[in-house]
Amino acid sequence: MRVLRTPEDRFVDLPDFAFSPNYVEIDDGEGGSLRIHYLDEGPRDGATVLCMHGEPSWCYLYRHMIPLLVEGGCRVIAPDLVGFGKSDKPAEKSDYTYNRHVAWMQAAIIDHLDISDATFFGQDWGGLIGLRLVAENPDRFSRVVIGNTGLPTGDHRLSEAFLAWQKYSQTSPVFDIGMLVNSATSRNLSPHEVAAYDAPFPDDSYKAGARIFPSLVPSGPDDPTSAANRAAWEVLDRWEKPFLCCFSDRDPVTRGGDGPFLTRVPGAKGQPHVTIEGAHHFFQEDAPEALAQFILDAVKARSS
């Protein structure tokens, strides 16, 4: 596996991102290794909150939420998925599979950091991967919070908005990461913020993971990941611990995605689910205070 590593000088002086980097080397599954980057902020004895990003962002997405969660007494762990942020980037699209992403995060976060009694928060692919981690390690998590995400098995047709995005990711000659993130926020990001989302990708050769990600979503019942996702749903169908949904109202791709969780997950019953108004897909950019407070309230409810 040929692996690219973004030069460190690409990440100098990013706005509102004065966090210390942490790295772990994991097995790439082919006899080599991958370096995974993650943030680990706040008191080590605080309530652990695992925040996972999606496509095509990186942990920079959580820069406004992390200080608020830390101020609330939490330890916040925010990894960069393989192919994104400061994590290594395999150069070929074929290097990336859904199951590999789960295995890589299992090794980097669950096994390496040995987290327990954690609250999971995932958005976009952070949910698709993170909910698998939760289902495969249920004893390590005490609560789940999700937003603008899902856990597809391929048994139902994907939304037209997602299918359009999937086609765009494979056919567009230009794949401008910062522009894509900005197009899925309600507020206009500053030029420096847009540049921060572009920072992990010096040129198109670094974008194999970002390009292929939409095509890894199970789109048919015989998809290579469908069986594993169905098994994850079997765990969630019995999940009694708190499970909270916090979706935004301006995201055409995941609109209605909370429905299956609200009806199927026992731990979702009676929870204070919310819809964040005026926020688009990347609601960490549009409403970081409201989202952080929702997570903090969930943690406090667990502790009471």
Buried (B, 14 or more C-beta within 10 A) or exposed (E): BEBBEBEEEBBEEBBEBEBEBBEBEBEBBEEEBBBBBBBBBBEEEBBBBBBBBBBBBBBBBBBBBBBBBBEBBBBBBBBBBBBBBBBBBBBEBEBBBBBBBBBBBBBBBBEBBEBEEBBBBBBBBBBBBBBBBBBBBBEBBBBBBBBBBBBBBBEEEBBEBBBEBBEEBEEEEEBBBBBBBBEBBBBEBEEEBBBBBBBBBEEEEBBBBBBBBBBBBBBEEEBEBBBBBBEBBEBBEEBEBBBBBBBBEBBBBBBEBBEBBEEEBEBBEEBEBBEBEEBBBBBBBBBBEBBBBBBBBBBEEBEE
